[in-house]
Amino acid sequence: MDCARGNNIEYVMTINHLFLAFMAVVGAAVGIILVVKPETRDFRVSPYFWVLLAMVLFELLAFARGRGAPGTVVTMDVRVSGFLMAIVLMVVIPIVSGSSAGLF
């Protein structure tokens, strides 16, 4: 069944999809902040922990909203994928932009 034949297919965005989109936005935002304000690397809390904090906040909100029911929390493989995606974006954006500040 497809839309070409006139059948409507409903696409549902799961919590896993929302999490991956959220982590892409967080990783890009942190990368852009590191380009615009390189001195933020020297804050007491490292940018890597900003990503972890965003993950924790998303997880807490998702758990509280769905009360931990199956399908309302992010799966472990998606957590790892989202974290890696955010870190890669956080590192690649300053490199691609030509930022002179060191990464670590």
N, C-alpha and C positions, 0 to 999 in steps of 0.2 A: 504494500500500500504506500502510495506516495502522493505528494501534493499535485503532481502533474496530472493525475487522473481525477483530481477534484476532491480527493479525500483529505480531510484535515488531520494533521498529525500534531499532537500536543507535545511540545518539548518542555520538560520540567527541569528546572535548575535545582539540583540537589545541594545539600549543605557542603558536600565536597567541592562542587563547582564554585560555589560562593567563596569558599575558603581559598581556593587556588586564585581566583580573581582578586580577592582581598590581598593575598600575599604578593601578587604581581604589583599591585598598586603600592603596597608598603615598601617593597624592594626598590621600585622606581623612585618613590618619594625620598627614601633615605639616600639613594645614589645622587639624586638631584640636589639634596641638601648638602651632601659632601662636596659637590662641585661648586655650588654657590657660596657656601661658607666652610672652607676647608678647616678652619679652626675648631669646628665641632668635633673633629676626631680626638681632640684633647680633653673633651668633657670627662667628668668622673665616670659616667656610664658610657661604655663603648657603643658605637653604632650597631654592632652585632647584637647587643642586648636590647636595642630598640626593636629589632625584628622579633626577638623572643618575647618581649613584652607585648607586642601587637598580637602575636600568636596566642599568648595566654589570655588576653582580653577577649579575643574572638571566641576562644574555646569556652571561657566562662559564660559569655553571653549566650552561646549556642546551647550549652548545658542547662543554663537557667531557663531559657525559653522553652526547651523541649523536655525538661526535667529528666534528662538522661535516657529517654526512650530510644530504642533502636531506630537508626535512620536520622536522628537529630544531632548526633555528634560526628565529628570528623574521624575518618578511619586513619590508622597509623601510617599506612603507605602514602596517603595524601598529605598527612602532616609533614613527613620527611620530604616529599616532593615539593611542597609549598615552601618549606624552610630553605631548601637548596635553591629553588628558583629565586626567592627573595635575596639570598646572599649573592648569587651569581649576578643578579641585576645591580645590587649594591656595589659590587666590585667592578663590573663591566662598564657601567655608565661613566664613572670618573675616568677610566682608562680611555674609552672612546672619545670623551670630550677633551682629552689632553690635559687634564688637571695635573698640576705639577706636584701636588702634595703626595706623600707616601701613603700606601694603603694600610700599613700596619704600624 
